[in-house]
Amino acid sequence: MTSPVDPPSPPFYVFVCNVCGSDQVTREAWAAWDVATQAWILNTAFDFAYCHRCLGYAQLDRLLLTSPPSGLPSRAPAFPPAPG
């Protein structure tokens, strides 16, 4: 009898500015309110990206990480409900 094997973990990526290499980048996006989860859910991400280190428009490179990032964030909604 063989012992159970954990399924492989999904790959982890980081997006970086193609000029300075910083991961302090954002993308323009739309979020939609989900009544069932009571949270904002990412609906669409647009092509426009901004590097907060270069302080301007950026093209992003997606890099594969060779190990999981430390301190993985929880799977909580990205946009918790606003008070009130």
ZIFENDA-V101218 format. One record per backbone hydrogen bond with DSSP energy under -0.5 kcal/mol. CO is the residue of the C=O (numbers start at 1). NH is the residue of the N-H. E is the energy in kcal/mol with one decimal. If there is no record, write none. Layout:
[[CO,NH,E] [CO,NH,E]]
This chain:
[[12,65,-3.1] [14,63,-3.0] [16,61,-2.9] [17,21,-1.5] [22,17,-2.5] [23,25,-1.8] [24,52,-2.9] [26,50,-2.6] [28,46,-3.2] [30,43,-2.8] [30,44,-1.6] [32,41,-2.9] [33,35,-0.7] [34,38,-1.8] [34,39,-1.1] [38,81,-0.5] [39,34,-2.4] [40,79,-0.7] [41,32,-2.8] [44,30,-2.7] [48,28,-2.2] [49,58,-2.2] [50,26,-2.2] [50,52,-0.6] [51,55,-1.4] [51,56,-1.4] [56,51,-2.8] [59,18,-2.5] [61,16,-2.5] [61,63,-0.6] [63,14,-2.1] [79,40,-2.0]]
